Amino acid sequence: MAAIGTRISLETDQGTSYTRVVIGSVGTMTDQAPELSFGLGELDQVRRVIIQRPNGQTEIISASHINQKTAIN
């Protein structure tokens, strides 16, 4: 499970970038699972995934496939 504040960006071969941030609860009596989801349309692959953790560490994963779940610890 990625920590609250973790920023994940996907970069495509077409130069498009998609970014999501893990957040905590928003609102009264609500809860959000620490899962991020990206809608990529017709794409079948991303060039790289960039994981920026709240402690400043950055991890880069190259050529990730889509339509799958990836656990980030």
C-alpha positions in Angstrom: 0.0 0.0 0.0 1.4 3.4 -1.0 1.6 6.1 1.7 -0.7 9.0 1.7 0.9 11.8 -0.3 2.6 9.4 -2.8 2.4 10.9 -6.3 2.3 8.5 -9.3 2.8 9.6 -12.9 2.5 7.6 -16.1 4.2 8.8 -19.2 3.2 7.5 -22.7 5.2 7.2 -25.9 2.9 10.0 -27.3 4.3 12.4 -24.7 1.1 12.5 -22.5 1.5 12.4 -18.7 -1.1 11.3 -16.2 -0.7 12.0 -12.5 -2.6 10.8 -9.4 -1.9 11.3 -5.7 -2.8 9.0 -2.8 -5.0 10.9 -0.4 -6.8 10.1 2.8 -10.4 10.5 3.6 -12.3 13.4 2.1 -15.4 14.5 3.9 -17.3 13.4 6.9 -17.7 9.6 7.5 -15.9 8.8 4.2 -12.9 6.6 3.4 -10.9 6.2 0.2 -9.0 3.0 -0.5 -5.4 3.7 -1.2 -5.7 2.6 -4.9 -5.1 4.8 -7.9 -6.7 4.2 -11.3 -5.7 5.6 -14.7 -8.0 5.8 -17.7 -5.7 5.4 -20.8 -8.2 5.0 -23.6 -6.8 3.2 -26.6 -3.2 2.9 -25.3 -1.7 -0.5 -24.8 1.4 0.4 -22.9 3.1 3.3 -21.0 6.7 4.3 -21.4 7.4 4.7 -17.7 5.8 5.0 -14.2 7.3 7.5 -11.8 6.6 7.0 -8.1 7.4 10.0 -5.9 7.1 9.2 -2.2 6.4 11.8 0.6 9.9 11.2 2.0 11.5 12.4 -1.2 12.4 9.0 -2.7 11.6 8.5 -6.4 11.3 5.2 -8.2 11.0 4.8 -12.0 9.5 1.7 -13.6 10.1 1.4 -17.4 7.6 0.1 -20.0 4.7 -1.0 -17.8 1.8 -2.9 -19.3 -1.8 -1.8 -18.8 -5.0 -3.5 -17.7 -3.4 -4.9 -14.6 -3.0 -4.0 -10.9 0.5 -3.3 -9.6 1.2 -3.2 -5.9 3.5 -0.5 -4.8 4.9 -0.8 -1.3 
